[in-house]
Amino acid sequence: MRWLASVERETEGPTALDKRVLTLLPAGTTDLTVATQLGLSPRTMHRRLRRLMDLAGVRTRMQLGGHAVRHGWKEGPVTRRT
């Protein structure tokens, strides 16, 4: 598992899992719900978001969402599950 984490860190952009995170967050789900749906711990979820914000050079999640849309980091729309 340690090897996989180091490979992901070396990528230039978001991983496939990062793109799923970016797709789920605007759908109105909480960080904890996204983490649970993707099989991540809340801490890992937080680290992924921080890494994405650093990659994008933004400070807020709203800015991250805008950057993700402009740069094709997001997958297709997801409908909110209730």
N, C-alpha and C positions, 0 to 999 in steps of 0.2 A: 504494500500500500504506500509506503514511503516513496518508492520509485515513481509511482503514478503521480503523486503530489508534486514531485520535482519536475516531471515532464510537463504538467499543466502550467506550472509557473513560468516555464520557458517559452510558452506560446506568445505570439505577438498580440493576439486579440482574445476575445472570450471563447471559452470552450463550449461544447454542445450543452453541457450541464448549465453553464453560466447563461446561455441563451434561454434555456427553459426557465431559470430563475427570473430573468428579465421579462419573460412572457407572463408568468404567473403573478408577479407583484402588482402590475397595474389592474389586474382583474379584481382587485379589492380584497385579496387574501392577506392575512397577516404573515409576518416573517416566520412565526412558529408553524403556521399551517403549511407554508411553502416548504419549509425544512422537513416537516413530517411527510408531505406528499413526495418529496424527492429522496427521502431516506437519509437526510442529513441531520447533524446535531445543530441546535440553535447557534452554537459558537462557530461551527463551520459555515453556516449560512451568513453570519455576520462577517466573517473573514472574506468570503466570496464577494459580498457586496462592497466591502472596503477595497478589495483588489480591483473590482470593476470601476469603482469611482476613481481610483488612482490611475488606472489605464486611460480612462476618459478625460482625466484632468478636471473633474468637477467636484463640487463640495456637497451637493444635496442630491437626494434621490430623484427629485423632479428634474434636475439638470441631467442626471444619469439617464432617465427615461427619454428625454429629448435627444441626447447624444446617441442612445441606442437606436432610436427610430431613424435619425439622419444617417447613421453609418451602417444600417442593415444588421445590427446585432440582435434584433428581436426576431423570433419566429412569428408565425401567423397569429391572429387574435385568438384569445381564449375567452370563452364565456364564463361568467361567474357562476360557481356552484353554490346552491343554497341548501 
